[in-house]
Amino acid sequence: MSDPHPNPPSRIGQQALVCFGLFGVFFVFYVGAALLQTPAGAGMGSMRLGGIPLGFALSLAIFPVTWLLIALWFWKAK
């Protein structure tokens, strides 16, 4: 009987992709929020989002986004 997947990816390889993917999402979000706090990003960072500046809103969202990514990591690590 032939295997339908001749070269299935290893479990470690899949976990590495998930881990690096989650880290990539966190890194892009964190650096993006940090760039809005710089003088160069002040124009975009001062745009209003729900009555508060976008840069401030993203700064406040760093912790909940991090918690969400950690929860996703634990869920995928089962």
C-alpha positions, 0 to 999 in steps of 0.5 A, spaced: 500 500 500 503 506 498 503 512 502 498 518 500 504 523 502 510 520 500 514 526 504 510 528 510 513 534 514 515 532 521 512 534 527 518 538 529 518 541 522 510 543 523 511 546 530 517 550 528 513 553 523 508 555 528 513 558 533 516 562 528 510 564 525 507 566 531 514 570 533 513 573 526 506 576 527 508 578 534 515 582 531 511 585 526 506 588 531 511 590 536 515 593 531 509 597 527 507 599 534 514 602 536 515 605 529 508 609 530 511 612 537 517 615 533 517 622 530 517 619 523 511 615 525 507 621 529 503 623 523 500 616 522 500 615 530 496 621 531 490 618 527 484 617 531 481 610 533 475 610 537 477 617 540 484 615 542 491 616 537 492 610 533 499 609 536 497 609 543 491 604 542 497 599 539 501 600 545 495 598 549 494 592 545 501 589 545 499 585 551 493 583 549 495 581 543 501 577 546 497 573 551 492 571 545 499 569 541 501 565 547 494 562 548 495 560 540 501 557 542 499 553 547 493 550 543 497 548 537 502 545 542 497 540 545 
